[in-house]
Amino acid sequence: FGLLHGFGFAGALTEIGLPQQAIPLALIFFNVGVELGQLLFVLGIVLLTWLLHDLNQQKILKRAETAVVYSIGGLSSFWLFERISLF
């Protein structure tokens, strides 16, 4: 999956005129940036969960968990129906 996206991104970099020898470094920094962004997002969620748990806010924590689950389910259902409608 990542390999295919990497080829597509490398092709886009070539189209905008980036020199061929600069593409590997650009891909590395792009991937590092994506991974760091994901880690920071997860760290933020973990810290927020820890803070709510530490403040003994079980009711808020339970509602937040439920809201996240329903949000993910709703978004994934939307994407499913969007893809099905393309066929």
TAGIBEL-V395355 format. One record per backbone hydrogen bond with DSSP energy under -0.5 kcal/mol. NH is the residue of the N-H (numbers start at 0). CO is the residue of the C=O. Records with the same first field share a line. If there is no record, write none. Layout:
# TAGIBEL-V395355
NH=CO + CO
This chain:
# TAGIBEL-V395355
4=0
5=1
6=2
7=3
8=4
9=5
10=6
11=7
12=8
13=9
14=10
15=11
16=13
17=12
21=18
22=18 + 19
25=21
26=22
27=23
28=24
29=25
30=26
31=27
32=28
33=29
34=30
35=31
36=32
37=33
38=34
39=35
40=36
41=37
42=38
43=39
44=40
45=41
46=42
47=43
48=44
49=45
50=46
51=47
52=48
53=49
54=50
55=52
56=51
57=55
60=56
61=57
62=58
63=59
64=60
65=61
66=62
67=63
68=64
69=65
70=66
71=67
72=68
73=69
74=70
75=71
76=72
77=73
78=74
79=75
80=76
81=77
82=78
83=79
84=80
85=81 + 82
86=83
